[in-house]
Amino acid sequence: NLEKGDANAAIPLLEQAVQDMNRLHYRQVEGWFTAYLSEAYLLTGQHEKAREIGRQALEIARGVRFSYAVGLAQSALGRIALASGDRTEAETNLHDALQTFDSIQVRYELARTHLELAKFSHAQGNHESTAVHLNEAHGLFKELQVPKWTERATQLADELGVSLAEGGN
């Protein structure tokens, strides 16, 4: 439901999953689902709740050394900060997420984080950084053969007036 954009339907399901994983002591999966729950609260406009849940996700994921969930939580916290107008926190968390995903070679999430950093750079008025991040995102999505996300990167580039490299990366 969350991937389809229906955060309201996803929240109760994710809350139950987080409770179940906690009860069963599956801390890695709990951290993962908690990061997604944070995203769901962000999508419903509940920024403070999203931030609180995102911080819990980061704490859980770091505690069990699950880098993928660490990156998801960092990325969520970056988007939450951006939506809340906290540019310093947004930049820190998004760059941390980028480093985390790069270190574990999760290219799909790396590309999505580049897309968020492109939006951030644009909001900061940094056209060069915007172009770099958009080209990285577009190239990775193209390599991974995810047309939906490749098209999102292309549309964002058009909206922001950025030319994408011919090779895509």
MARNU-603891 format. One record per atom (N, C-alpha, C): residue number from 1; atom name; x, y, z. Coordinates in steps of 0.001 Angstrom, whole numbers, plus 500000, padded with zeros to 6 digits. Each point is the difference from the previous one (the first is absolute). Layout:
<zazas>
[NUM,'CA',[X,Y,Z]]
...
</zazas>
This chain:
<zazas>
[1,'N',[500811,498797,500000]]
[1,'CA',[499189,501203,500000]]
[1,'C',[500854,501267,500000]]
[2,'N',[501115,499978,500734]]
[2,'CA',[500850,501182,500074]]
[2,'C',[500607,500314,498640]]
[3,'N',[500489,498987,499303]]
[3,'CA',[500623,500203,498695]]
[3,'C',[498985,500537,498989]]
[4,'N',[498737,499673,500198]]
[4,'CA',[498940,500477,499118]]
[4,'C',[499548,501410,500371]]
[5,'N',[500540,500533,501117]]
[5,'CA',[499659,501350,500407]]
[5,'C',[498844,500080,500975]]
[6,'N',[499503,498860,500479]]
[6,'CA',[498885,499996,500943]]
[6,'C',[500537,499851,501422]]
[7,'N',[500555,501086,500512]]
[7,'CA',[500623,499981,501326]]
[7,'C',[498985,499724,501100]]
[8,'N',[498790,500518,499861]]
[8,'CA',[498990,499777,501036]]
[8,'C',[499667,498520,500159]]
[9,'N',[499964,499275,498899]]
[9,'CA',[499747,498559,500079]]
[9,'C',[501231,499253,500497]]
[10,'N',[501186,500521,499708]]
[10,'CA',[501246,499330,500388]]
[10,'C',[500296,500129,501496]]
[11,'N',[499615,501104,500606]]
[11,'CA',[500372,500258,501404]]
[11,'C',[499549,498890,500947]]
[12,'N',[498736,499607,500020]]
[12,'CA',[499623,498949,500953]]
[12,'C',[500708,498668,499724]]
[13,'N',[500213,499698,498744]]
[13,'CA',[500704,498762,499646]]
[13,'C',[501452,500047,500470]]
[14,'N',[500650,501132,499791]]
[14,'CA',[501387,500151,500439]]
[14,'C',[500105,500028,501516]]
[15,'N',[499063,500670,500662]]
[15,'CA',[500016,500016,501466]]
[15,'C',[499886,498581,500551]]
[16,'N',[499116,499200,499410]]
[16,'CA',[499836,498613,500447]]
[16,'C',[501271,499202,499717]]
[17,'N',[500584,500207,498841]]
[17,'CA',[501232,499284,499660]]
[17,'C',[501129,500360,500959]]
[18,'N',[500124,501277,500339]]
[18,'CA',[501034,500439,500947]]
[18,'C',[499765,499333,501363]]
[19,'N',[498760,499991,500459]]
[19,'CA',[499685,499359,501285]]
[19,'C',[500330,498507,499961]]
[20,'N',[499635,499351,498918]]
[20,'CA',[500272,498560,499863]]
[20,'C',[501500,499721,500008]]
[21,'N',[500758,500798,499272]]
[21,'CA',[501449,499782,499939]]
[21,'C',[500651,500264,501359]]
[22,'N',[499476,500990,500723]]
[22,'CA',[500511,500282,501333]]
[22,'C',[499708,498830,500940]]
[23,'N',[498780,499515,499947]]
[23,'CA',[499582,498882,500854]]
[23,'C',[500825,498750,499703]]
[24,'N',[500301,499774,498728]]
[24,'CA',[500755,498814,499585]]
[24,'C',[501522,500209,500073]]
[25,'N',[500402,501208,500393]]
[25,'CA',[501422,500348,500127]]
[25,'C',[500753,499937,498671]]
[26,'N',[499322,500333,498900]]
[26,'CA',[500638,500125,498690]]
[26,'C',[500367,501461,499798]]
[27,'N',[501022,500427,500698]]
[27,'CA',[500359,501421,500050]]
[27,'C',[500388,500549,498627]]
[28,'N',[500669,499205,499168]]
[28,'CA',[500373,500509,498678]]
[28,'C',[498758,500378,499206]]
[29,'N',[499058,499093,499944]]
[29,'CA',[498774,500258,499236]]
[29,'C',[499174,501100,500671]]
[30,'N',[500037,500042,501327]]
[30,'CA',[499302,501071,500714]]
[30,'C',[500556,501368,499583]]
[31,'N',[501317,500117,499913]]
[31,'CA',[500608,501255,499572]]
[31,'C',[499581,500376,498586]]
[32,'N',[499962,499008,499133]]
[32,'CA',[499609,500196,498604]]
[32,'C',[498553,500502,499926]]
[33,'N',[499077,499286,500639]]
[33,'CA',[498596,500395,499962]]
[33,'C',[499761,501340,500689]]
[34,'N',[500773,500273,501050]]
[34,'CA',[499858,501276,500700]]
[34,'C',[500413,501155,499087]]
[35,'N',[501024,499798,499190]]
[35,'CA',[500402,501031,499029]]
[35,'C',[498869,500249,498998]]
[36,'N',[499369,498938,499525]]
[36,'CA',[498874,500156,499078]]
[36,'C',[498813,500690,500683]]
[37,'N',[499784,499692,501272]]
[37,'CA',[498925,500657,500742]]
[37,'C',[500256,501502,500094]]
[38,'N',[501246,500369,500203]]
[38,'CA',[500376,501409,500030]]
[38,'C',[499643,500676,498673]]
[39,'N',[500304,499321,498903]]
[39,'CA',[499660,500518,498658]]
[39,'C',[498483,500193,499857]]
[40,'N',[499251,499040,500510]]
[40,'CA',[498539,500078,499886]]
[40,'C',[499465,501219,500747]]
[41,'N',[500531,500226,501207]]
[41,'CA',[499566,501183,500744]]
[41,'C',[500390,501290,499284]]
[42,'N',[501155,500013,499359]]
[42,'CA',[500398,501172,499214]]
[42,'C',[498985,500265,498892]]
[43,'N',[499614,498938,499293]]
[43,'CA',[499070,500152,498880]]
[43,'C',[498624,500496,500440]]
[44,'N',[499650,499781,501272]]
[44,'CA',[498711,500501,500501]]
[44,'C',[500137,501389,500616]]
[45,'N',[501220,500571,499932]]
[45,'CA',[500215,501355,500504]]
[45,'C',[500267,500081,501491]]
[46,'N',[500158,498874,500660]]
[46,'CA',[500258,499967,501439]]
[46,'C',[501511,500019,500245]]
[47,'N',[500607,501155,499789]]
[47,'CA',[501455,500123,500008]]
[47,'C',[500637,499657,501340]]
[48,'N',[499412,500469,501092]]
[48,'CA',[500599,499718,501317]]
[48,'C',[499939,498525,500329]]
[49,'N',[498872,499372,499730]]
[49,'CA',[499854,498555,500223]]
[49,'C',[500978,499243,499093]]
[50,'N',[500109,500430,498761]]
[50,'CA',[500924,499367,499048]]
[50,'C',[501434,500111,500500]]
[51,'N',[500376,501175,500502]]
[51,'CA',[501363,500203,500504]]
[51,'C',[500274,499093,501200]]
[52,'N',[499045,499936,500914]]
[52,'CA',[500144,499159,501195]]
[52,'C',[500178,498525,499606]]
[53,'N',[499168,499522,499109]]
[53,'CA',[500068,498606,499550]]
[53,'C',[501295,499766,499213]]
[54,'N',[500392,500973,499187]]
[54,'CA',[501248,499881,499235]]
[54,'C',[501213,499879,500907]]
[55,'N',[500003,500768,501064]]
[55,'CA',[501117,499919,500962]]
[55,'C',[500013,498641,500697]]
[56,'N',[498820,499478,500307]]
[56,'CA',[499923,498655,500587]]
[56,'C',[500550,498967,499020]]
[57,'N',[499619,500133,498740]]
[57,'CA',[500477,499065,498979]]
[57,'C',[501518,500030,499914]]
[58,'N',[500563,501197,500010]]
[58,'CA',[501452,500142,499913]]
[58,'C',[500679,499366,501208]]
[59,'N',[499443,500227,501174]]
[59,'CA',[500565,499425,501224]]
[59,'C',[499956,498464,499967]]
[60,'N',[498857,499462,499600]]
[60,'CA',[499859,498540,499923]]
[60,'C',[500991,499434,498984]]
[61,'N',[500021,500588,498804]]
[61,'CA',[500856,499494,498923]]
[61,'C',[501481,500083,500360]]
[62,'N',[500398,501108,500612]]
[62,'CA',[501398,500118,500431]]
[62,'C',[500318,498991,501094]]
[63,'N',[499036,499781,500888]]
[63,'CA',[500197,499070,501103]]
[63,'C',[500262,498576,499547]]
[64,'N',[499390,499614,498890]]
[64,'CA',[500197,498642,499479]]
[64,'C',[500934,499985,498787]]
[65,'N',[500569,501164,499702]]
[65,'CA',[500968,500145,498902]]
[65,'C',[499444,499514,498654]]
[66,'N',[498778,500441,499718]]
[66,'CA',[499348,499661,498735]]
[66,'C',[500063,501222,499092]]
[67,'N',[501037,500050,499191]]
[67,'CA',[500302,501187,499198]]
[67,'C',[498866,500403,499068]]
[68,'N',[499322,499037,499407]]
[68,'CA',[498916,500340,499079]]
[68,'C',[498921,500812,500728]]
[69,'N',[499586,499537,501172]]
[69,'CA',[498980,500729,500766]]
[69,'C',[500546,501330,500518]]
[70,'N',[501306,500052,500310]]
[70,'CA',[500625,501277,500385]]
[70,'C',[499823,500998,498862]]
[71,'N',[500320,499579,498782]]
[71,'CA',[499862,500879,498841]]
[71,'C',[498562,500431,499762]]
[72,'N',[499060,499069,500154]]
[72,'CA',[498586,500354,499836]]
[72,'C',[499578,501054,501016]]
[73,'N',[500435,499826,501251]]
[73,'CA',[499645,500964,501045]]
[73,'C',[500658,501351,499729]]
[74,'N',[501260,499991,499594]]
[74,'CA',[500690,501258,499689]]
[74,'C',[499296,500725,498857]]
[75,'N',[499640,499250,498983]]
[75,'CA',[499317,500581,498851]]
[75,'C',[498641,500581,500410]]
[76,'N',[499251,499241,500792]]
[76,'CA',[498699,500495,500478]]
[76,'C',[500177,501265,500832]]
[77,'N',[500972,499988,500897]]
[77,'CA',[500241,501182,500831]]
[77,'C',[500418,501202,499144]]
[78,'N',[500727,499760,498928]]
[78,'CA',[500360,501083,499088]]
[78,'C',[498790,500601,499320]]
[79,'N',[499110,499138,499513]]
[79,'CA',[498787,500489,499341]]
[79,'C',[499078,500713,500991]]
[80,'N',[499934,499481,501219]]
[80,'CA',[499178,500635,501032]]
[80,'C',[500548,501393,500310]]
[81,'N',[501309,500099,500157]]
[81,'CA',[500619,501293,500286]]
[81,'C',[499773,500976,498849]]
[82,'N',[500111,499509,498776]]
[82,'CA',[499774,500850,498833]]
[82,'C',[498560,500510,499984]]
[83,'N',[499062,499107,500261]]
[83,'CA',[498583,500390,500028]]
[83,'C',[499709,500971,501140]]
[84,'N',[500764,499909,501081]]
[84,'CA',[499813,500867,501168]]
[84,'C',[500778,501303,499899]]
[85,'N',[500819,500131,498948]]
[85,'CA',[500761,501222,499805]]
[85,'C',[501340,500042,500718]]
[86,'N',[500435,498875,500560]]
[86,'CA',[501293,499944,500692]]
[86,'C',[501060,499543,499011]]
[87,'N',[500565,500954,499283]]
[87,'CA',[500935,499681,498921]]
[87,'C',[501298,499377,500495]]
[88,'N',[500479,500420,501159]]
[88,'CA',[501252,499444,500529]]
[88,'C',[499831,498522,500315]]
[89,'N',[498922,499673,500702]]
[89,'CA',[499734,498596,500336]]
[89,'C',[499721,499184,498738]]
[90,'N',[499283,500592,499054]]
[90,'CA',[499710,499301,498746]]
[90,'C',[501292,499637,499281]]
[91,'N',[500881,500972,499875]]
[91,'CA',[501261,499760,499294]]
[91,'C',[500832,498921,500698]]
[92,'N',[500107,500096,501310]]
[92,'CA',[500783,499021,500761]]
[92,'C',[499445,498597,499817]]
[93,'N',[498698,499840,500202]]
[93,'CA',[499397,498668,499908]]
[93,'C',[500032,499434,498589]]
[94,'N',[499747,500830,499003]]
[94,'CA',[500025,499500,498624]]
[94,'C',[501417,499599,499579]]
[95,'N',[500994,500776,500399]]
[95,'CA',[501383,499617,499683]]
[95,'C',[500403,498737,500756]]
[96,'N',[499557,499878,501251]]
[96,'CA',[500273,498771,500759]]
[96,'C',[499371,498792,499314]]
[97,'N',[498755,500153,499542]]
[97,'CA',[499313,498913,499297]]
[97,'C',[500744,499636,498722]]
[98,'N',[500448,501016,499276]]
[98,'CA',[500757,499756,498769]]
[98,'C',[501250,499166,500292]]
[99,'N',[500725,500374,501035]]
[99,'CA',[501214,499251,500374]]
[99,'C',[499659,498579,500436]]
[100,'N',[498935,499844,500770]]
[100,'CA',[499607,498673,500472]]
[100,'C',[499643,499105,498822]]
[101,'N',[499137,500476,499118]]
[101,'CA',[499583,499180,498857]]
[101,'C',[501165,499712,499054]]
[102,'N',[500889,500969,499848]]
[102,'CA',[501176,499780,499158]]
[102,'C',[500907,498931,500612]]
[103,'N',[500170,500040,501313]]
[103,'CA',[500908,499055,500664]]
[103,'C',[499503,498561,499929]]
[104,'N',[498683,499805,499886]]
[104,'CA',[499465,498643,499920]]
[104,'C',[499492,499674,498590]]
[105,'N',[500268,500896,499068]]
[105,'CA',[499680,499796,498588]]
[105,'C',[498513,499727,499735]]
[106,'N',[499153,500789,500625]]
[106,'CA',[498564,499914,499746]]
[106,'C',[499680,501119,499013]]
[107,'N',[500157,499671,498733]]
[107,'CA',[499954,501021,498959]]
[107,'C',[498622,500634,499808]]
[108,'N',[498941,499243,500205]]
[108,'CA',[498657,500559,499859]]
[108,'C',[499773,501114,501029]]
[109,'N',[500315,499709,501264]]
[109,'CA',[499828,501011,501046]]
[109,'C',[501012,501134,499837]]
[110,'N',[501174,499672,499489]]
[110,'CA',[501003,501026,499702]]
[110,'C',[499434,500979,498972]]
[111,'N',[499371,499469,498966]]
[111,'CA',[499404,500847,498962]]
[111,'C',[498868,500857,500565]]
[112,'N',[499160,499393,500827]]
[112,'CA',[498901,500766,500593]]
[112,'C',[500536,501128,500884]]
[113,'N',[501095,499731,500701]]
[113,'CA',[500589,501032,500855]]
[113,'C',[500612,501110,499151]]
[114,'N',[500613,499649,498872]]
[114,'CA',[500511,501025,499090]]
[114,'C',[498851,500895,499517]]
[115,'N',[498848,499402,499757]]
[115,'CA',[498840,500774,499563]]
[115,'C',[499592,501004,501090]]
[116,'N',[499985,499557,501249]]
[116,'CA',[499664,500903,501108]]
[116,'C',[501054,501097,500147]]
[117,'N',[501268,499635,499826]]
[117,'CA',[501061,501006,500092]]
[117,'C',[499926,500995,498845]]
[118,'N',[499506,499569,498853]]
[118,'CA',[499793,500928,498886]]
[118,'C',[498945,501040,500384]]
[119,'N',[498909,499542,500615]]
[119,'CA',[498949,500926,500447]]
[119,'C',[500554,500966,501046]]
[120,'N',[500783,499450,500924]]
[120,'CA',[500600,500832,501038]]
[120,'C',[500926,501044,499377]]
[121,'N',[500875,499574,499098]]
[121,'CA',[500953,500914,499360]]
[121,'C',[499272,501093,499231]]
[122,'N',[498908,499612,499339]]
[122,'CA',[499210,500989,499266]]
[122,'C',[499423,501039,500973]]
[123,'N',[499475,499531,501118]]
[123,'CA',[499438,500916,501000]]
[123,'C',[501067,500939,500556]]
[124,'N',[501251,499555,499995]]
[124,'CA',[501123,500813,500474]]
[124,'C',[500528,500931,498900]]
[125,'N',[499475,499835,498781]]
[125,'CA',[500457,500828,498893]]
[125,'C',[501313,499536,499393]]
[126,'N',[500383,498760,500265]]
[126,'CA',[501258,499457,499488]]
[126,'C',[499718,499165,498758]]
[127,'N',[500047,500658,498836]]
[127,'CA',[499654,499334,498739]]
[127,'C',[500997,498889,499658]]
[128,'N',[501274,500237,500259]]
[128,'CA',[501015,498990,499668]]
[128,'C',[499773,498708,500783]]
[129,'N',[499780,500114,501300]]
[129,'CA',[499748,498823,500840]]
[129,'C',[498681,499328,499603]]
[130,'N',[499005,500797,499669]]
[130,'CA',[498719,499457,499543]]
[130,'C',[500214,499119,498786]]
[131,'N',[500770,500505,499034]]
[131,'CA',[500261,499253,498768]]
[131,'C',[500782,498720,500278]]
[132,'N',[500991,500074,500864]]
[132,'CA',[500800,498808,500333]]
[132,'C',[499110,498917,500596]]
[133,'N',[499192,500378,500995]]
[133,'CA',[499149,499008,500663]]
[133,'C',[498929,499443,499067]]
[134,'N',[499413,500855,499170]]
[134,'CA',[498991,499512,499046]]
[134,'C',[500607,499050,498989]]
[135,'N',[501181,500317,499500]]
[135,'CA',[500656,499109,499045]]
[135,'C',[500381,498671,500643]]
[136,'N',[500453,500033,501239]]
[136,'CA',[500321,498756,500713]]
[136,'C',[498743,499152,500174]]
[137,'N',[498928,500635,500465]]
[137,'CA',[498746,499273,500206]]
[137,'C',[499497,499411,498690]]
[138,'N',[499933,500810,498983]]
[138,'CA',[499490,499553,498706]]
[138,'C',[500830,498836,499454]]
[139,'N',[501313,500136,500072]]
[139,'CA',[500879,498948,499497]]
[139,'C',[499822,498691,500748]]
[140,'N',[499893,500078,501313]]
[140,'CA',[499814,498784,500799]]
[140,'C',[498646,499357,499711]]
[141,'N',[498954,500796,499934]]
[141,'CA',[498675,499444,499705]]
[141,'C',[499989,499342,498627]]
[142,'N',[500673,500627,499065]]
[142,'CA',[500065,499443,498646]]
[142,'C',[500747,498665,500009]]
[143,'N',[501142,499954,500676]]
[143,'CA',[500778,498759,500113]]
[143,'C',[499195,498902,500680]]
[144,'N',[499243,500366,501011]]
[144,'CA',[499210,499029,500753]]
[144,'C',[498717,499604,499269]]
[145,'N',[499724,500689,498928]]
[145,'CA',[498832,499734,499173]]
[145,'C',[498688,500133,500790]]
[146,'N',[499867,501147,500639]]
[146,'CA',[498754,500336,500692]]
[146,'C',[499397,501219,499307]]
[147,'N',[499208,499744,498964]]
[147,'CA',[499481,501094,499172]]
[147,'C',[499189,501043,500753]]
[148,'N',[499235,499563,501004]]
[148,'CA',[499184,500948,500766]]
[148,'C',[500900,501063,500636]]
[149,'N',[501094,499568,500605]]
[149,'CA',[500907,500923,500672]]
[149,'C',[500886,500746,499005]]
[150,'N',[500352,499357,498902]]
[150,'CA',[500758,500697,498955]]
[150,'C',[499175,501174,499487]]
[151,'N',[498716,499755,499800]]
[151,'CA',[499100,501055,499524]]
[151,'C',[499842,501096,501053]]
[152,'N',[499937,499630,501274]]
[152,'CA',[499914,501017,501058]]
[152,'C',[501223,500910,499980]]
[153,'N',[501162,499404,499823]]
[153,'CA',[501235,500796,499941]]
[153,'C',[499975,500915,498780]]
[154,'N',[499538,499489,498871]]
[154,'CA',[499909,500792,498776]]
[154,'C',[499021,501162,500191]]
[155,'N',[498848,499717,500589]]
[155,'CA',[499001,501048,500243]]
[155,'C',[500536,501063,500943]]
[156,'N',[500691,499564,501061]]
[156,'CA',[500559,500966,500941]]
[156,'C',[501051,500872,499310]]
[157,'N',[500822,499385,499159]]
[157,'CA',[501005,500767,499257]]
[157,'C',[499320,501055,499128]]
[158,'N',[498921,499613,499331]]
[158,'CA',[499250,500952,499171]]
[158,'C',[499441,501141,500847]]
[159,'N',[499398,499646,501146]]
[159,'CA',[499414,501006,500889]]
[159,'C',[501054,500978,500521]]
[160,'N',[501200,499486,500270]]
[160,'CA',[501048,500829,500594]]
[160,'C',[500930,500624,498960]]
[161,'N',[499744,499714,498730]]
[161,'CA',[500814,500586,498933]]
[161,'C',[501405,499417,499939]]
[162,'N',[500132,498724,500295]]
[162,'CA',[501298,499332,499981]]
[162,'C',[500095,499091,498787]]
[163,'N',[501120,500082,499292]]
[163,'CA',[500246,499106,498874]]
[163,'C',[500656,498729,500517]]
[164,'N',[499426,498869,499600]]
[164,'CA',[500590,498721,500378]]
[164,'C',[501058,499595,498980]]
[165,'N',[501049,499351,500478]]
[165,'CA',[501088,499563,499125]]
[165,'C',[499455,498968,499010]]
[166,'N',[500560,499975,498820]]
[166,'CA',[499570,499066,498957]]
[166,'C',[500076,498555,500444]]
[167,'N',[501082,499631,500672]]
[167,'CA',[500178,498622,500440]]
[167,'C',[499134,499660,501181]]
[168,'N',[499366,500994,500609]]
[168,'CA',[499113,499757,501125]]
[168,'C',[500677,500103,501334]]
[169,'N',[501321,500015,500035]]
[169,'CA',[500694,500072,501278]]
[169,'C',[501158,500935,499920]]
</zazas>
